[in-house]
Structures are given as structure tokens and as C-alpha cells.
């Protein structure tokens, strides 16, 4: 049996002992969405949480409040946006390697 320091051991609600293992560490940014004219929260108080690990990895999540006063954490979808292709190469015409919205096959950058 492996031995762990007492600082990483914790007891579950069932009374079992488990080990807290560090996966990553870093910084985070949390922001909410506000209506531009009123300054009121939009979409029921939805927030976004962006995690920046020390290794350089970034993870994004939406934090959505529920009626039961708990928050739902949903991974934000990775944007595959044709407008972001080739930004550093100046303006040029790029054909997106995936389907775009209906009626669009090319995007000016």
C-alpha cells in the first residue's frame, strides 16, 4: 500500500479516506455578461470561467446558475471560426476547411 502525507488525505461523507491529488495549478479569470444599455446581467446571470494553467493550457467554462441555487459548469465549445484564420498574414482570401453558415463558402480576412 502506498503511503501519502496527512495533508493530502481527506474523509468522504461515507467515512472513507481518499487522496486529494493535484492535477494542475495556475490563474483564472471570471466574467459575467451584461446588457450594454442597462448594465443588468444577461441570460439569467451566466458567467464564463477561464482557467490558465502554469503549463500554458487554457480551459474555458460557462457557469450557469440553476433554480436550485447550484451552478452548472459547461465546457465552452472551441471556436472554429474562419475569421480567425490568417490574421497575422495580412488580408487575404481564405477558404475555410469546414462548412460555414449557409450561403458562405469564403471569408475576407
ABEGO torsion letter per residue (X at the ends): XBBBBAAABBBBAAGBBBBBBBABBEBBBBBBBBBAAAGBBBGGGBBBBBBBBAAGBBBBBBBBBBAAGBBBBBBBBBBBBAAABGAAAEBBBBBBABBBBBGBABBBX
